[in-house]
Amino acid sequence: MKRIFFSIRLAILLGLSGVFSTSVKAEGIDDEKSLSNLDYLEIRENMNDLGIDKKTADQLIIKIKNGGIPDSDILDVSEAVETIVEQNGNIETTTYIYSDGSRSALSIEDLNLLIQLD
């Protein structure tokens, strides 16, 4: 469940970075002012949690700073170049890896709800 929150936060932060970059470029303001250093640290932490290595994370941060959007934010999961499925107890996590090295993850928890019919 924790990973899905990291994935959601990462998607939101990366999605917002694209929006901020676009609006900042339109106004002619320096791109790097759109997100704070704390924002980039949080993005990097989320990338680490998703298993993205440091070199790839650095490349993705540069892409974001230059106004780009990671593939994981704009492509459908069917366009991922690799899919990793992990089972941990009753939680199944599917991680989608895209050509630029970005990742997205979806976790599904099987609650094993039993319905008793009288």
GUDREN-217794 format. One record per residue: residue number from 1; residue in three letters; x negated, y negated, z negated of N, C-alpha, C in turn. Coordinates in steps of 0.05 Angstrom, whole numbers, always signed. Layout:
GUDREN-217794
   drendo   zalo       nX       nY       nZ      caX      caY      caZ       cX       cY       cZ
      NUM    ala        X        Y        Z        X        Y        Z        X        Y        Z
...
This chain:
GUDREN-217794
   drendo   zalo       nX       nY       nZ      caX      caY      caZ       cX       cY       cZ
        1    met      -17      +24       +0       +0       +0       +0      -18      -25       +0
        2    lys      -41      -23      -14      -59      -45      -15      -69      -53      +13
        3    arg      -75      -33      +29      -86      -38      +56      -66      -53      +73
        4    ile      -40      -46      +71      -21      -60      +88      -20      -89      +81
        5    phe      -23      -96      +55      -24     -124      +48      -49     -138      +59
        6    phe      -72     -124      +59      -96     -135      +71      -92     -139     +101
        7    ser      -79     -119     +114      -74     -121     +142      -56     -144     +148
        8    ile      -35     -147     +132      -16     -169     +137      -30     -196     +132
        9    arg      -46     -198     +111      -60     -223     +105      -80     -229     +128
       10    leu      -94     -209     +137     -113     -213     +159      -98     -222     +184
       11    ala      -76     -208     +190      -61     -216     +214      -51     -245     +212
       12    ile      -42     -252     +189      -32     -279     +185      -55     -299     +187
       13    leu      -77     -294     +174      -99     -312     +175     -111     -314     +203
       14    leu     -114     -292     +216     -124     -292     +243     -105     -305     +262
       15    gly      -79     -300     +258      -59     -312     +275      -58     -342     +271
       16    leu      -60     -351     +246      -61     -380     +240      -86     -393     +251
       17    ser     -108     -378     +251     -133     -390     +261     -130     -397     +291
       18    gly     -116     -380     +306     -111     -386     +334      -93     -410     +337
       19    val      -72     -412     +321      -54     -435     +322      -69     -460     +314
       20    phe      -85     -459     +292     -100     -482     +284     -120     -491     +305
       21    ser     -133     -472     +317     -154     -478     +337     -141     -492     +361
       22    thr     -119     -481     +369     -105     -493     +393      -96     -521     +387
       23    ser      -83     -526     +364      -74     -552     +357      -97     -572     +353
       24    val     -119     -562     +341     -142     -579     +337     -155     -587     +363
       25    lys     -157     -568     +382     -169     -574     +408     -152     -595     +422
       26    ala     -126     -593     +420     -109     -612     +433     -113     -640     +422
       27    glu     -120     -642     +397     -124     -668     +385     -153     -678     +388
       28    gly     -171     -660     +398     -198     -668     +402     -215     -668     +377
       29    ile     -207     -653     +357     -221     -652     +331     -238     -627     +331
       30    asp     -261     -628     +317     -279     -605     +315     -264     -580     +305
       31    asp     -267     -558     +320     -254     -532     +314     -259     -522     +286
       32    glu     -284     -525     +277     -292     -513     +251     -277     -526     +228
       33    lys     -264     -549     +231     -250     -562     +210     -222     -550     +206
       34    ser     -214     -532     +224     -187     -522     +223     -184     -501     +200
       35    leu     -204     -487     +193     -203     -468     +171     -226     -474     +152
       36    ser     -221     -471     +126     -242     -477     +107     -261     -453     +105
       37    asn     -284     -458      +91     -303     -436      +87     -290     -414      +71
       38    leu     -272     -421      +52     -258     -401      +36     -240     -384      +54
       39    asp     -227     -396      +74     -211     -381      +93     -228     -361     +108
       40    tyr     -252     -369     +117     -270     -351     +132     -280     -329     +114
       41    leu     -285     -335      +88     -294     -314      +70     -272     -294      +66
       42    glu     -247     -303      +64     -224     -285      +60     -220     -268      +85
       43    ile     -223     -280     +109     -221     -265     +134     -243     -243     +135
       44    arg     -267     -251     +127     -290     -232     +127     -284     -209     +108
       45    glu     -274     -215      +84     -267     -195      +64     -246     -175      +75
       46    asn     -226     -186      +88     -206     -169     +100     -217     -151     +123
       47    met     -236     -163     +138     -249     -147     +159     -264     -124     +147
       48    asn     -278     -130     +125     -293     -109     +111     -275      -87     +100
       49    asp     -252      -96      +89     -232      -76      +79     -221      -58     +101
       50    leu     -220      -69     +126     -211      -54     +149     -233      -37     +161
       51    gly     -257      -38     +150     -279      -22     +160     -295      -34     +183
       52    ile     -292      -60     +187     -307      -73     +209     -335      -79     +199
       53    asp     -355      -70     +214     -383      -75     +206     -390     -104     +208
       54    lys     -412     -112     +194     -420     -140     +191     -425     -153     +219
       55    lys     -439     -139     +236     -446     -150     +263     -420     -157     +278
       56    thr     -401     -138     +279     -376     -143     +293     -360     -165     +279
       57    ala     -360     -165     +252     -346     -186     +238     -357     -214     +245
       58    asp     -384     -215     +246     -397     -241     +254     -388     -250     +282
       59    gln     -386     -231     +300     -378     -237     +328     -349     -246     +328
       60    leu     -332     -234     +312     -304     -241     +311     -300     -269     +298
       61    ile     -316     -275     +278     -315     -301     +265     -323     -323     +285
       62    ile     -343     -318     +300     -352     -337     +321     -329     -340     +342
       63    lys     -317     -318     +349     -294     -320     +368     -272     -337     +357
       64    ile     -266     -334     +332     -244     -350     +319     -253     -379     +318
       65    lys     -278     -384     +310     -287     -412     +308     -287     -426     +335
       66    asn     -290     -411     +357     -290     -422     +384     -262     -424     +395
       67    gly     -242     -418     +378     -214     -421     +387     -202     -395     +399
       68    gly     -218     -373     +398     -208     -348     +409     -190     -334     +389
       69    ile     -176     -314     +398     -158     -298     +382     -167     -269     +384
       70    pro     -172     -256     +362     -180     -227     +363     -158     -210     +377
       71    asp     -168     -190     +392     -150     -173     +406     -128     -161     +389
       72    ser     -135     -155     +364     -115     -143     +345      -91     -161     +341
       73    asp      -94     -187     +346      -72     -206     +342      -55     -210     +367
       74    ile      -66     -202     +390      -51     -208     +415      -44     -183     +432
       75    leu      -57     -161     +426      -51     -137     +441      -33     -118     +426
       76    asp      -18     -102     +440       -1      -81     +429      -19      -58     +419
       77    val       -9      -44     +399      -25      -21     +389      -30       +0     +410
       78    ser      -13       +1     +431      -18      +20     +453      -43      +13     +469
       79    glu      -53      -12     +465      -77      -21     +480     -102      -17     +463
       80    ala     -100       -6     +440     -124       +0     +423     -141      +20     +437
       81    val     -168      +17     +434     -186      +36     +447     -191      +60     +429
       82    glu     -184      +58     +404     -187      +81     +386     -166      +79     +363
       83    thr     -157     +102     +354     -138     +103     +333     -148     +123     +312
       84    ile     -148     +114     +287     -157     +132     +265     -133     +135     +246
       85    val     -126     +160     +240     -105     +166     +221     -117     +179     +197
       86    glu     -110     +167     +173     -120     +178     +148      -97     +184     +129
       87    gln      -98     +206     +116      -77     +214      +96      -90     +213      +69
       88    asn      -77     +197      +51      -87     +195      +23      -63     +199       +5
       89    gly      -59     +223       -4      -35     +229      -20      -10     +227       -3
       90    asn       +8     +210      -11      +33     +207       +4      +32     +182      +22
       91    ile       +8     +171      +26       +5     +147      +43      -11     +155      +68
       92    glu       +1     +149      +91      -13     +154     +117      -20     +126     +128
       93    thr      -46     +122     +134      -55      +97     +145      -66     +101     +173
       94    thr      -55      +86     +192      -65      +87     +219      -79      +61     +225
       95    thr     -105      +63     +233     -121      +40     +239     -125      +40     +269
       96    tyr     -119      +17     +281     -122      +13     +310     -146       -4     +315
       97    ile     -165       +5     +332     -189      -10     +338     -187      -19     +367
       98    tyr     -193      -45     +371     -191      -57     +397     -218      -62     +410
       99    ser     -219      -68     +435     -244      -70     +450     -263      -91     +439
      100    asp     -253     -112     +426     -271     -132     +414     -281     -125     +386
      101    gly     -272     -102     +376     -280      -92     +350     -261     -100     +328
      102    ser     -241     -116     +334     -221     -123     +314     -203      -99     +308
      103    arg     -190      -99     +285     -174      -77     +277     -148      -86     +265
      104    ser     -129      -69     +266     -104      -73     +251      -97      -46     +239
      105    ala      -82      -47     +217      -76      -22     +203      -47      -22     +195
      106    leu      -35       +1     +195       -8       +5     +186       -8      +28     +166
      107    ser       +3      +23     +143       +5      +44     +122      +34      +50     +118
      108    ile      +40      +76     +117      +67      +85     +112      +66     +103      +87
      109    glu      +83      +97      +68      +84     +113      +44     +109     +131      +45
      110    asp     +105     +157      +41     +127     +176      +41     +137     +177      +12
      111    leu     +161     +166       +7     +171     +165      -20     +184     +190      -29
      112    asn     +188     +209      -11     +201     +235      -18     +226     +231      -33
      113    leu     +243     +214      -23     +269     +210      -37     +287     +233      -32
      114    leu     +299     +243      -53     +317     +265      -51     +345     +254      -55
      115    ile     +363     +262      -38     +391     +254      -40     +406     +279      -49
      116    gln     +419     +276      -72     +436     +298      -81     +464     +294      -72
      117    leu     +475     +314      -59     +503     +313      -51     +519     +331      -70
      118    asp     +539     +319      -81     +556     +335      -99     +577     +351      -85
